[in-house]
Amino acid sequence: MHLPKEGDYIAIQSYKHDGSLHRTWRDTMVLKTSENSLIGCNDHTLVTEADGRHWLTREPAIVYFHRKYWFNIIAMIRENGVSYYCNLASPFVIDREALKYIDYDLDVKVFPDGEKRLLDVDEYEAHAKRWSYSPEIDHILKENVKILVDWINEGKGPFSQAYIDIWYQRYMELSHRR
């Protein structure tokens, strides 16, 4: 298995359950890889939607992916604080092309004041019917929403300000070396 090194840039690709490409982020700098996780950062990176539309991200974001949990976390660093966008998604795989995962529609957004919102429940239910998500997948995703909410409430991992500060500082050091 090919694991990128600290300072490498990778693409990130999200897919839907039927295997169709959903969204691609062009340049994410790898800050750390371990056996089970990858931490990266991107800033003003090009995002391409399935329909070909393009846009640039507006602010630096620390991204967290895991091989065991069915979610990934995007921490957007904004002037008013950190906003989180958490995708309920398959654990990631990585190859020479990109880091890849299946996006399962459900999202948890966390605002700088700590408010949490579960988003896209309707989209999840529609896609669950359309693509026949198995009862196992439905159960795994609902359990992982609970794990994610516990992490948020406990300020675990990416949900701690110290974590954001450390990894953003590392990104700044690595990007200034170029």
Secondary structure, 3 states (H helix, E strand, C coil): CCCCCCCCEEEEEEECCCCCEEEEEEEEEEEEECCCEEEEEECCCEEEECCCCEEECCCCEEEEEECCCCEEEEEEEECCEEEEEEEEECCCEECCCCEEEEEEEEEEEECCCCCEEEECHHHHHHHHHHCCCCHHHHHHHHHHHHHHHHHHHHCCHHHCHHHHHHHHHHHHHHHHCC
